[in-house]
Amino acid sequence: MARKQNICVNDLAGLLNRLYPWKLAEDWDNVGLLVGEGGAPVERVLVCLDIDSSVIAEAERLGVQAVVAHHPLLFKPLKRISPV
């Protein structure tokens, strides 16, 4: 029987960096942890191409603790954050 291993967001980010080194990203690309706490525990991960409201809703429905997206949520610097 497989033993469950506890990992955190930083562990997941480190694994992804080993598999897909951030140093290979273009200078303009925004890679790495963009939202959240590095020490937060992770049991379930959702992988997607782009993050939008439907992906966030699906992540909540599935009870995942991390979302890994090919395209960054924050690509260009933010100038303002306002309520929808």
Residue pairs with C-beta under 8 A, 6 or more apart in sequence:
6 41
7 41
7 42
8 38
8 39
8 40
8 41
8 42
9 33
9 36
9 37
9 38
9 39
9 40
9 42
9 65
9 66
10 33
10 38
10 39
11 42
12 42
12 45
12 66
12 68
13 32
13 33
13 38
16 68
17 32
22 31
22 32
25 31
29 72
30 72
30 74
30 75
31 72
34 72
34 73
34 74
35 73
35 74
36 66
40 65
41 65
42 65
42 66
43 65
44 62
44 63
44 64
44 65
44 66
45 64
45 65
45 66
45 67
45 68
46 55
46 58
46 59
46 62
46 64
46 66
46 67
46 68
47 67
47 68
47 69
48 55
48 67
48 68
48 69
48 70
49 69
49 70
49 71
50 69
50 70
50 71
51 67
51 69
51 71
51 73
55 67
55 69
56 67
59 67
